[in-house]
Amino acid sequence: MSLNSFGHLFRVTTWGESHGPALGATVDGCPPGVPIDEAMIQHWLDRRKPGQNKYTTQRREPDAVKILSGVFEGQTTGTPVQLMIENTDQRSKDYSEIMEKFRPGHADITYWQKYGIRDYRGGGRSSARETAARVAAGGLAREAIKALAPGVEIKGYMTQIGPYKIDNERFDDVQIGQNPFWCPDPQAATEWADYLDGLRKSGNSVGAVVEVVAKGVPAGLGAPVYGKIDTDLAAAMMSINAVKGVEIGEGMNAAALTGEDNADEIFMGNDGQPVFSSNHAGGILGGISTGQDLVVRFAVKPTSSILKTRQTITKSGEAAEIITKGRHDPCVGIRAVPVGEAMMACVILDHLLLHRGQIGENRGRIG
């Protein structure tokens, strides 16, 4: 199985399975001299790890990261950084009943059709547990970004669960870390809790929308035509397990706007730098960052593993019924927030390195 890597200069290869002994990431291209230790990466993993509240899977994993290579005396050496996270709370017996059946909504059937073999224990590589490795790599990327572009700040949050959206008039940045949903709207968070409680108790699940914003990103990142930063951002977010849609800026809503409404007018600021009247473009024009906030949203489908009887077939083609037992997230979008942040960090660092390699400093001057 190939194509387990992403990135150009900052390149991440993830490895391991949901119910194997361990999983992790090999990170190549990280600049030397970046201060890093396991605690700095662990901070980000702790935000994603399972079992932290009743709204996520009750699988109990410490997600303790180990740095096996590429770091000496607290700094990266410029050689590949190997990150490992051991699995400690697998319950593979939960999946013994599905070894001959394909779970609807899962990659079971496509993995089997393509490779003729599949790891039915939690989905193997197709499990959302793979994203722990991405978050570890993203933690390393954040530390490297501090050296190259110290003003960058990345923050993700949920804007919708099922049909229920936040009210942007109540958007409060401080609230994001104060509830189980990474929700900036305290009233919506309370409503979501009641709604998700009912779904969880009934054995059902629901989808969500996550927004990730990067502030302080310098202008000039990305390149035409096939090296656009929004191309890489879209690919990075779409590669996250269970993601079915990605938007940049206005995204799909841009189709409902007129050119007059959609245009982000440009003015000269008091500091001699251009400023924009709005940010419909999501901080990217022609695939190149404008210096505004990068704004990305992605839609996460409902968790496919539910305690509801579904119709399916077996490997021999016989009709069957299936109930997916085990410990599953009623809304996998909740734990996708730190994953989206990690992918944003990896893409930004990759493009900072690409920009430095080709251009160095921006060549165009205004004023």
Secondary structure as the mmCIF struct_conf table of DSSP 4:
data_model
#
loop_
_struct_conf.conf_type_id
_struct_conf.id
_struct_conf.beg_label_comp_id
_struct_conf.beg_label_asym_id
_struct_conf.beg_label_seq_id
_struct_conf.end_label_comp_id
_struct_conf.end_label_asym_id
_struct_conf.end_label_seq_id
STRN STRN1 SER A 5 PHE A 6
BEND BEND1 HIS A 8 PHE A 10
STRN STRN2 ARG A 11 GLY A 16
TURN_TY1_P TURN_TY1_P1 SER A 18 HIS A 19
BEND BEND2 GLY A 20 PRO A 21
STRN STRN3 ALA A 22 ASP A 28
HELX_LH_PP_P HELX_LH_PP_P1 CYS A 30 PRO A 31
TURN_TY1_P TURN_TY1_P2 PRO A 32 GLY A 33
STRN STRN4 PRO A 35 PRO A 35
HELX_RH_AL_P HELX_RH_AL_P1 GLU A 38 ARG A 48
BEND BEND3 PRO A 50 PRO A 50
BEND BEND4 GLN A 52 ASN A 53
TURN_TY1_P TURN_TY1_P3 LYS A 54 TYR A 55
BEND BEND5 THR A 56 THR A 56
STRN STRN5 VAL A 65 SER A 69
BEND BEND6 GLY A 70 GLY A 70
STRN STRN6 VAL A 71 PHE A 72
TURN_TY1_P TURN_TY1_P4 GLU A 73 GLY A 74
STRN STRN7 GLN A 75 THR A 76
BEND BEND7 GLY A 78 THR A 79
HELX_LH_PP_P HELX_LH_PP_P2 PRO A 80 PRO A 80
STRN STRN8 VAL A 81 GLU A 86
HELX_RH_3T_P HELX_RH_3T_P1 SER A 92 ILE A 98
TURN_TY1_P TURN_TY1_P5 MET A 99 GLU A 100
STRN STRN9 LYS A 101 LYS A 101
HELX_LH_PP_P HELX_LH_PP_P3 PHE A 102 ARG A 103
TURN_TY1_P TURN_TY1_P6 PRO A 104 GLY A 105
BEND BEND8 HIS A 106 ALA A 107
HELX_RH_AL_P HELX_RH_AL_P2 ASP A 108 TYR A 115
BEND BEND9 GLY A 116 GLY A 116
BEND BEND10 ARG A 121 ARG A 121
TURN_TY1_P TURN_TY1_P7 GLY A 122 GLY A 123
HELX_RH_3T_P HELX_RH_3T_P2 GLY A 124 SER A 126
BEND BEND11 SER A 127 SER A 127
HELX_RH_3T_P HELX_RH_3T_P3 ALA A 128 GLU A 130
HELX_RH_AL_P HELX_RH_AL_P3 THR A 131 LEU A 148
TURN_TY1_P TURN_TY1_P8 PRO A 150 GLY A 151
STRN STRN10 GLU A 153 ILE A 161
TURN_TY1_P TURN_TY1_P9 GLY A 162 PRO A 163
STRN STRN11 TYR A 164 LYS A 165
HELX_RH_3T_P HELX_RH_3T_P4 ASN A 168 ARG A 170
HELX_RH_3T_P HELX_RH_3T_P5 ASP A 173 GLN A 178
BEND BEND12 ASN A 179 ASN A 179
TURN_TY1_P TURN_TY1_P10 PRO A 180 PHE A 181
BEND BEND13 PRO A 184 PRO A 184
HELX_RH_AL_P HELX_RH_AL_P4 PRO A 186 SER A 202
TURN_TY1_P TURN_TY1_P11 GLY A 203 GLY A 203
STRN STRN12 ALA A 208 LYS A 215
BEND BEND14 GLY A 216 GLY A 216
HELX_LH_PP_P HELX_LH_PP_P4 VAL A 217 PRO A 218
TURN_TY1_P TURN_TY1_P12 ALA A 219 GLY A 220
STRN STRN13 ALA A 223 ALA A 223
TURN_TY1_P TURN_TY1_P13 PRO A 224 TYR A 226
STRN STRN14 GLY A 227 GLY A 227
HELX_RH_AL_P HELX_RH_AL_P5 ILE A 229 MET A 238
TURN_TY1_P TURN_TY1_P14 SER A 239 SER A 239
BEND BEND15 ILE A 240 ILE A 240
TURN_TY1_P TURN_TY1_P15 ASN A 241 ALA A 242
STRN STRN15 VAL A 243 ILE A 248
TURN_TY1_P TURN_TY1_P16 GLY A 249 GLU A 250
HELX_RH_3T_P HELX_RH_3T_P6 GLY A 251 ALA A 256
BEND BEND16 LEU A 257 LEU A 257
HELX_RH_AL_P HELX_RH_AL_P6 GLY A 259 ASN A 262
STRN STRN16 ILE A 266 MET A 268
TURN_TY1_P TURN_TY1_P17 ASN A 270 ASP A 271
BEND BEND17 GLY A 272 GLN A 273
STRN STRN17 PRO A 274 PHE A 276
BEND BEND18 SER A 277 SER A 277
TURN_TY1_P TURN_TY1_P18 HIS A 280 GLY A 283
STRN STRN18 ILE A 284 LEU A 285
TURN_TY1_P TURN_TY1_P19 GLY A 286 GLY A 287
STRN STRN19 ILE A 288 SER A 289
BEND BEND19 GLY A 291 GLN A 292
STRN STRN20 LEU A 294 VAL A 300
HELX_LH_PP_P HELX_LH_PP_P5 LYS A 301 THR A 303
BEND BEND20 SER A 304 SER A 304
BEND BEND21 LEU A 307 LYS A 308
STRN STRN21 ARG A 310 ILE A 313
STRN STRN22 THR A 314 THR A 314
TURN_TY1_P TURN_TY1_P20 LYS A 315 SER A 316
BEND BEND22 GLY A 317 GLY A 317
STRN STRN23 ALA A 319 ILE A 322
BEND BEND23 GLY A 326 GLY A 326
BEND BEND24 PRO A 330 PRO A 330
TURN_TY1_P TURN_TY1_P21 VAL A 332 VAL A 332
HELX_RH_AL_P HELX_RH_AL_P7 GLY A 333 GLN A 358
TURN_TY1_P TURN_TY1_P22 ILE A 359 ILE A 359
BEND BEND25 GLY A 360 GLU A 361
#
